[in-house]
């Protein structure tokens, strides 16, 4: 069988390079919001590899019940707490999958698996590599669809970084960070900030610097023109809808509680041996700037009050 053509993409996010390799061209990477993060670097921090599997390529014998139990006991498996692995997936019978599982078995405590009906994800924290196998029938979900920011998150703790569901607006290098659940007003708040630069309105990477400070970096996940620049987080604003605008100072503990709960999907990806590191990063980020509860009606913010909170 002739070897399939593969496509390479290199992105620089938060001053680190990520390499994505796929056996199908991922069209959404041609969009401007991704292209401004292209990089020419070869010294990449982590590798993400997409492989699309046809049923006729799955020639291995299906796992027996005993082999399924052995697989679960050999590897970290974060989804077993609320999702039953889909053992009938033909992807599990794909020879490269079997070979990769065998190669990872000698450090299974640093590997997580997600076994779904149409996909299999193997995250190797020792090698900084994520392998994503998709059923060929579902290839359109990646090629034409939205690439999930979670593919960039598993190894960020090794460079003292976190990806946070938030919008971020920079004013002369100091950033207002807006946090809320989905449809909670993050994009609206960013849009109402006049005179600032929106780094992104959905996902921001925060990276701790050698001097102990933090920087907020833009990402491709934004409805605004993408901005790969960075800024110092000057204040965090937890958004809540109300009839009148108000700001109430909160403790860093309240921000930590929100971040820890909001990003449970990321935490479930991470093996238990790294959970303390992740906990400490969230705690330190929460203490890096002032925190406020921002109540506001639809389509209104008091920008002067926000800027006052951001003063050094």
C-alpha positions as CSV (number, residue, x, y, z in Angstrom):
1,X,0.0,0.0,0.0
2,X,1.4,3.4,-1.0
3,X,2.1,5.7,1.9
4,X,-0.3,8.6,2.2
5,X,0.7,12.2,1.7
6,X,0.9,14.1,4.9
7,X,0.6,17.8,5.6
8,X,2.6,19.8,8.1
9,X,1.5,23.0,10.0
10,X,3.6,24.9,12.5
11,X,2.1,27.5,14.9
12,X,3.7,29.7,17.5
13,X,1.5,30.3,20.5
14,X,2.8,32.0,23.7
15,X,6.4,31.9,22.4
16,X,6.3,28.1,21.9
17,X,6.0,26.2,18.6
18,X,3.4,23.5,18.0
19,X,3.7,21.0,15.1
20,X,0.5,19.6,13.5
21,X,0.8,16.7,11.0
22,X,-2.2,15.3,9.1
23,X,-2.9,12.9,6.3
24,X,-5.6,15.3,5.0
25,X,-5.3,19.0,4.4
26,X,-7.0,20.9,7.2
27,X,-8.7,23.7,5.4
28,X,-9.5,25.8,8.4
29,X,-5.8,26.4,9.0
30,X,-5.8,28.5,5.9
31,X,-8.1,31.0,7.5
32,X,-6.5,34.3,8.6
33,X,-7.1,33.7,12.3
34,X,-4.8,30.7,12.1
35,X,-2.3,32.0,9.4
36,X,-1.1,34.9,11.5
37,X,0.3,32.3,14.0
38,X,2.2,30.4,11.4
39,X,5.8,29.7,12.3
40,X,8.9,28.4,10.4
41,X,10.5,26.9,13.5
42,X,11.7,23.3,13.6
43,X,12.3,23.1,17.3
44,X,8.7,22.6,18.3
45,X,7.4,22.1,21.8
46,X,4.7,19.5,21.1
47,X,3.4,17.5,18.2
48,X,-0.2,16.8,17.2
49,X,-0.8,14.1,14.6
50,X,-4.1,13.5,12.8
51,X,-4.7,10.2,11.0
52,X,-8.0,9.3,9.3
53,X,-8.9,5.6,9.3
54,X,-11.0,3.7,6.8
55,X,-12.7,0.5,8.0
56,X,-10.8,-1.6,5.4
57,X,-7.6,-0.5,7.0
58,X,-8.6,-2.1,10.4
59,X,-7.2,-5.6,10.0
60,X,-6.3,-6.5,13.6
61,X,-8.4,-8.9,15.7
62,X,-10.7,-6.9,18.0
63,X,-9.7,-6.7,21.7
64,X,-11.1,-9.4,23.9
65,X,-12.8,-8.5,27.2
66,X,-9.6,-9.3,29.1
67,X,-7.5,-7.2,26.8
68,X,-9.9,-4.3,27.2
69,X,-9.6,-4.5,31.0
70,X,-5.8,-4.7,30.7
71,X,-5.8,-1.6,28.5
72,X,-7.8,0.4,31.0
73,X,-5.5,-0.7,33.8
74,X,-2.3,0.1,31.9
75,X,-3.1,3.7,31.0
76,X,-4.6,6.9,32.6
77,X,-8.1,7.1,31.3
78,X,-9.8,10.4,32.3
79,X,-13.2,9.8,30.7
80,X,-13.9,6.5,32.5
81,X,-15.5,8.5,35.3
82,X,-18.5,9.5,33.1
83,X,-18.2,7.7,29.7
84,X,-17.9,4.1,28.8
85,X,-15.1,3.4,26.2
86,X,-16.5,2.4,22.8
87,X,-14.8,-0.9,22.3
88,X,-16.5,-1.6,18.9
89,X,-14.7,1.2,17.1
90,X,-12.8,-0.1,14.1
91,X,-10.1,2.4,14.9
92,X,-8.9,0.2,17.7
93,X,-8.2,-2.5,15.1
94,X,-6.0,-0.2,13.0
95,X,-2.4,-1.6,13.1
96,X,-0.7,1.8,13.8
97,X,-3.0,2.2,16.8
98,X,-2.0,-1.1,18.2
99,X,1.7,-0.3,17.7
100,X,1.4,3.0,19.4
101,X,-0.5,1.6,22.4
102,X,2.3,-1.0,22.7
103,X,5.0,1.6,22.5
104,X,3.3,3.7,25.2
105,X,2.6,0.8,27.6
106,X,5.9,1.1,29.4
107,X,5.0,4.6,30.7
108,X,1.2,4.2,30.9
109,X,1.0,6.5,33.9
110,X,2.0,9.4,31.6
111,X,-0.5,8.5,28.8
112,X,-4.2,9.3,28.6
113,X,-6.7,7.7,26.2
114,X,-10.1,8.8,24.9
115,X,-11.9,5.9,23.2
116,X,-15.0,7.1,21.3
117,X,-17.2,5.8,18.6
118,X,-15.6,7.7,15.7
119,X,-12.3,8.8,17.3
120,X,-9.4,7.7,19.4
121,X,-7.0,10.1,21.2
122,X,-3.7,9.0,22.7
123,X,-1.9,11.8,24.7
124,X,1.7,10.9,25.6
125,X,2.9,13.4,28.2
126,X,6.4,11.9,28.2
127,X,6.9,12.5,24.5
128,X,4.8,15.7,24.3
129,X,2.8,14.1,21.5
130,X,-0.9,13.7,20.8
131,X,-2.2,11.2,18.3
132,X,-5.8,11.8,17.1
133,X,-7.3,9.0,15.0
134,X,-10.6,9.8,13.2
135,X,-13.0,7.6,11.3
136,X,-12.8,8.6,7.6
137,X,-16.6,9.0,7.7
138,X,-16.1,12.0,10.1
139,X,-13.2,13.6,8.3
140,X,-15.2,16.7,7.6
141,X,-15.5,17.6,11.3
142,X,-11.7,18.4,11.3
143,X,-11.0,19.4,7.7
144,X,-13.8,21.9,7.4
145,X,-14.8,22.4,11.0
146,X,-13.6,24.1,14.1
147,X,-10.3,22.8,15.5
148,X,-10.7,22.5,19.3
149,X,-8.3,24.6,21.4
150,X,-8.0,21.5,23.7
151,X,-5.5,20.0,21.2
152,X,-2.9,22.7,22.3
153,X,-3.6,22.4,26.1
154,X,-2.2,19.1,27.5
155,X,1.4,20.0,27.7
156,X,1.2,23.7,28.5
157,X,1.9,23.2,32.2
158,X,5.4,22.1,31.3
159,X,6.1,25.7,30.1
160,X,4.2,27.2,33.0
161,X,1.3,28.2,30.8
162,X,-2.5,27.8,30.9
163,X,-5.2,28.3,28.3
164,X,-8.2,30.1,29.7
165,X,-11.7,30.5,28.4
166,X,-11.9,34.3,28.3
167,X,-11.6,37.5,26.3
168,X,-8.8,39.9,26.7
169,X,-8.3,43.6,25.7
170,X,-4.9,45.3,25.9
171,X,-4.6,49.0,26.8
172,X,-0.9,50.1,26.3
173,X,0.4,46.7,27.2
174,X,-1.9,46.1,30.3
175,X,-4.9,43.8,29.8
176,X,-8.4,43.6,31.1
177,X,-9.5,39.9,31.2
178,X,-13.2,39.1,31.0
179,X,-14.4,35.7,32.2
180,X,-17.8,34.1,32.0
181,X,-19.6,30.9,31.0
182,X,-20.6,30.5,27.3
183,X,-22.9,33.3,26.2
184,X,-21.9,35.2,29.3
185,X,-20.8,38.4,27.7
186,X,-17.1,38.0,27.1
187,X,-17.3,39.0,23.4
188,X,-19.7,41.8,24.1
189,X,-17.4,43.3,26.8
190,X,-14.4,43.1,24.5
191,X,-16.4,44.8,21.7
192,X,-17.4,47.6,24.0
193,X,-13.8,48.4,25.1
194,X,-12.9,51.3,22.9
195,X,-9.2,52.2,22.2
196,X,-7.9,48.8,23.2
197,X,-6.6,45.8,21.2
198,X,-8.5,42.6,21.5
199,X,-6.0,39.7,21.8
200,X,-8.9,37.2,21.5
201,X,-12.5,36.8,22.7
202,X,-12.7,33.1,23.4
203,X,-9.3,31.6,24.5
204,X,-6.3,33.3,26.0
205,X,-3.0,31.7,26.9
206,X,-1.4,32.9,30.1
207,X,2.3,32.1,30.6
208,X,4.3,32.7,33.8
209,X,7.6,34.5,33.2
210,X,11.0,33.9,34.8
211,X,10.5,37.0,37.0
212,X,7.3,35.5,38.4
213,X,5.0,37.8,36.4
214,X,2.4,36.6,33.8
215,X,1.7,37.5,30.2
216,X,-1.5,37.0,28.3
217,X,-1.2,35.9,24.7
218,X,-3.7,36.1,21.8
219,X,-4.8,32.9,20.1
220,X,-6.6,32.0,16.9
221,X,-9.9,31.4,18.7
222,X,-11.6,34.8,18.3
223,X,-14.3,36.5,16.3
224,X,-12.1,39.6,16.2
225,X,-9.1,40.0,13.9
226,X,-6.5,37.7,15.5
227,X,-3.7,39.4,17.4
228,X,-0.6,37.3,18.3
229,X,0.7,39.9,20.6
230,X,0.8,39.8,24.4
231,X,0.0,42.0,27.5
232,X,0.4,42.0,31.2
233,X,-2.9,40.9,32.9
234,X,-3.9,44.0,35.0
235,X,-7.3,43.0,36.2
236,X,-9.7,40.0,35.9
237,X,-13.5,40.7,35.6
238,X,-16.0,37.9,36.3
239,X,-19.1,38.9,34.3
240,X,-22.7,38.8,35.5
241,X,-25.7,40.3,33.8
242,X,-27.7,42.9,35.7
243,X,-29.8,46.0,35.2
244,X,-27.1,48.4,36.3
245,X,-23.3,48.5,36.0
246,X,-21.2,47.9,39.1
247,X,-17.8,46.6,40.1
248,X,-17.2,44.7,43.3
249,X,-13.7,43.6,44.3
250,X,-13.3,39.8,44.9
251,X,-10.7,37.6,46.4
252,X,-8.2,35.6,44.4
253,X,-9.8,32.5,45.9
254,X,-13.0,33.3,44.1
255,X,-11.3,33.6,40.8
256,X,-9.4,30.4,41.4
257,X,-12.7,28.6,42.2
258,X,-14.1,29.8,38.9
259,X,-11.1,28.8,36.8
260,X,-10.7,25.4,38.4
261,X,-14.4,24.6,37.8
262,X,-14.6,26.1,34.3
263,X,-11.7,24.2,32.9
264,X,-12.5,20.7,34.1
265,X,-12.2,19.3,30.6
266,X,-8.5,20.3,30.5
267,X,-7.9,18.9,34.0
268,X,-9.4,15.5,33.0
269,X,-6.8,15.3,30.2
270,X,-3.9,15.6,32.6
271,X,-2.5,12.5,34.5
272,X,-2.6,12.6,38.2
273,X,1.1,13.1,38.5
274,X,0.8,16.6,37.0
275,X,-2.3,17.7,38.8
276,X,-0.4,19.5,41.6
277,X,1.5,21.5,39.0
278,X,-1.7,22.5,37.3
279,X,-3.3,23.4,40.6
280,X,-0.4,25.7,41.5
281,X,-0.5,27.5,38.1
282,X,-4.2,28.3,38.4
283,X,-3.7,29.5,42.0
284,X,-0.7,31.7,41.0
285,X,-2.5,33.1,38.0
286,X,-5.5,34.0,40.2
287,X,-3.2,36.0,42.5
288,X,-1.4,37.8,39.7
289,X,-3.9,40.8,39.4
290,X,-6.9,42.3,41.1
291,X,-10.2,40.5,40.6
292,X,-13.7,42.1,40.3
293,X,-17.3,41.0,39.8
294,X,-18.6,43.1,37.0
295,X,-22.4,43.4,36.7
296,X,-23.6,45.1,33.6
297,X,-26.7,45.5,31.4
298,X,-26.6,44.3,27.8
299,X,-24.4,46.4,25.5
300,X,-23.1,48.7,28.3
301,X,-19.9,48.9,30.3
302,X,-18.3,51.8,32.2
303,X,-14.8,51.7,30.5
304,X,-13.4,54.5,32.8
305,X,-14.3,52.4,35.8
306,X,-12.6,49.4,34.3
307,X,-9.5,51.3,33.4
308,X,-9.3,52.7,36.9
309,X,-9.2,49.1,38.2
310,X,-6.2,48.4,35.9
311,X,-3.9,51.1,37.2
312,X,-0.5,49.8,38.5
